[in-house]
Amino acid sequence: MDIGQLNSALYLEINLFSIILVAIIAVRTRGISQMVAQRNFTMALYTLIVFFASDTLWILIENGTLPFSRFWLLATKDVYFFFTSLMCFAWFVYFEYLQNSPLVKSKMHMKYSSLFVTVQLVLIIINKFTGILYFVNENNEYKRGPMFLSLYVLSYIYVIFTCGRAFFGFFRAKNKNSKITLFKLASFPILPAIGGLVQFAYPRLPMVCGTLSITVLLLYLDWTTQLISVDPLTGLNNRKQLINAYDHLIKNNGSDDVPVYLLMIDANKFKQINDTYGHIEGDAALVRIADSLRKGCVPLKRRASIARYGGDEFVIVAKAESDDVINDLVTRIREELKNLNDMAKSPYEVTVSIGIAKTGDREVLPLEELAARADEKLYEEKAKLKKGER
């Protein structure tokens, strides 16, 4: 077996591995989440599979494993480059949803955004008659045409745009979780870009499919981690992560004997908001509360952890030297929530009741017990609120 045959065999093996890996991920993600962004993630995986399959068929025809046909060799390249554009567009849509971009929130914007895919398709059709992109010469050799680079420019503009937005958003974001998400999005194209550049210079090296499948695997692992540890609506920790955060605070209390506080936060009149304005507005209200908690906890940095406890209840666990620090936190939360209400200009105002409990001197309480104490204080505040409304 000569070097050319070895390269072809390696190319085929890596591509087949990539197809199987991405197909498994696509099957595993289907139906797990009905969130729009995750449905777009699954669609991006399907375009990736077709992209890999067309590249695999091309190498099988090009190296003689399948009977040579000029028509089918060019047809596999047509599918390959069209799905390169479609794949980049699918990842663009997915990333823009993750960044809450207006570009993917209306059909008109989506039509404009798909323009480069349309242009790519038109060029591929024109290429059938002109060979301006790629062609097979009289010696049955695949060659690149004078406008070959336009195929990559039209496709990669989607990835460059959305990852560039994530990169600049990373520096503007004030919330730690947002920074982490934006950094991951901005870093997404690095490995495939390196693979693409290498394969552009050395077309027989199977770099693109391998680097793309590895990157998708990393995205999938990150997504599943998010599913099991993060509340999908608010982006806050879930109960499992709350338990871990509380255990971490207790174990790392050391000899300083700084008390750990638990704040139980509950939305006021949440059922009324849902019944009057619908569940979409109810979700918006919960997101507003979550944002106010994040903003309020900024000065505490890593000494505080926020979680959605369930329904319209939220919990903050935090280490603080005194009750005054926690009282300041409560004041900041209410002020931030008021500011967010003013910015939203919604027909209702979201307010919260807050119950507070803390560990005593050298007292280590189970999370459930501390939460129960805070819950009692919460309902005392709720009772006062109802009494004041009479």
C-alpha positions, 0 to 999 in steps of 0.5 A: 500500500503506497502513501496515497492509499494510506492517506485515503484509508486514513481519510475514510476511517476518520470520516466514518468515525466522525459520521458515527460520532455525530449521528450518535449525538444527534440521536441522543439530543433528539427529544431531550429538550424542546427549547428552540436553541436546542432544536437548532443544535440538532438541525446543525448536527444533521447538516454536519452528517450530510457534509461528512457523508458527501466528503466521504463519497468524494474520497471513495470516488476520487481514490477509485474505491467506487467506480469513477464518474465525473458526474458523481465526483462533481455532484458530491462536491456540489453537495459538500459545498452547499452543505458547508454553507448550510451547516455554517448557517445552522450553527449561526442560527444556534449561536444567535439564539444562545446570544438572544439575538434579534436576527433570529427572532423574525422570519424577515430577519431569517430570510435576510440572514440566509442570503449567503446560502442562496448565493452559494447555491446559485454559484454552485449551479453556475459552476456546472456550466462554467467551472469557476469554482471547481472542475474535473479536467481532461485527465479526470483530475479534480481542480479548483477554479478561479472563484474557489475561495468564494465558497469558503468566504460565503460560508465562514462569514456566518461563523465569523460574524456570530463568534465575533459578536460573542467575542465582543459580548464577552468583554461587555458582559457583567455576569460570570455565567454569561461571560463563560457562555460567550467565551465558549461560543467565541472559541468554537471555531478555533479548532475547526479553523485550524483543521480547515486551513491545514486541509485547504493547503493539503487537501488529502489530509482529513482534518476538517471532519475530525476537528469538527466532530471533536468540537461538536462532542465538546459542545454536546458534553457542555450542553448535557452538563448544562441540562443536569446542573442549570435551570433552562429558563433562568440560567441559574443553578438547579437544586443539585448545584445548590446542594453542591454550593452549600456543601462547598461553603460549609466545608470551606468555612475553615476557622474564620467561623463566618456564618452561612446565610440562606435567602428564600425568595418568592415572587409575589402574586405570581399566579395572578401574573400567569392567569392575567397575562399568560405563561410567557409573561410569567416566564419573563417575570421569573427571568427578571427576578433571576437577573435581579438576584445576579446583579444583587450578588455581584459584590459578594463574588464567589461567596454567593450561589444562586439557584432556582428552587422550583416554580417561582421560588429562588434560593441564595446561599452566601457567606457573610461577616454580618447581618448588615451585609445580607441586609444590603444584599436584600436592598440591592435585589429590590432596587435591581428588580425595580430598575428591571421593572422600569426597563421592561415597561410591562403592565405589571410590577414584579416584587418578591418576598424574602426569608432569611436564615443562617447557621449559628456559631460553629453550627452546621445545619443540613441544607433542608433544615436551613431552607425550612427556617428561611421558608418560615421567615418568608411566609411571615413576610408574605403574611405581613404583605397580605395584612398590609393590603387589607 
